[in-house]
Amino acid sequence: MEKPRLTFDLDGVLCRPPLGINPGTGKHKRRDAPGKRGLLWMTESWRYHGRRPMPGAVEGFRLLSARFDCVVVTARGYPAERLTRAWFARHFGFVPELHMRPSWEETSARFKARKIAELRPVAHFEDDPFTAQWVVELVPRVFLIDWKRNRWLEAERIRRVATIAEARQYLDGPANSGVSRAWLGEGEE
């Protein structure tokens, strides 16, 4: 039996942001906004050095990986691929399937929405409220990692969680395309 798929953003979900500060609120963004080749894109190959995993991320990802096909969809660009793969190997002990943004010409949210629509997960883990609002139109459920900057967002099928492991209790039932209690290792169907 093929495992149901989950997708995960990386920064702010699995990996801590710089200084533990997650700055943007996701308000006032537009879906039709063009991508920008700014300072952040030009520093892609080195700006992720020295980051640590989010609290509970390694354990939670391993827990969910036992029963789900866990895939990372990150807006990090290809110039950061080698560093990102090394980060996973060092902190998680393996490198999951990884989808990275190929170009600055596509915004972070547009890239994630496009890629997640292709991957068709039963749920997505995100920290950006703008992206979460877009992606929830494409998947049955979004888990929003709780950050002060995203607390304004309340929406049906978006569940706020402190850690990714906390989501396990909600990954059960008919809203998740056949993910059953038996599949989660909690008894018969």
Helices and strands as residue ranges (DSSP letters): E 5-8, G 18-20, H 39-42, H 57-65, E 69-77, G 78-80, H 81-92, E 97-101, H 108-119, E 123-126, H 129-135, E 142-145, G 148-150, E 158-161, G 164-170, G 174-176
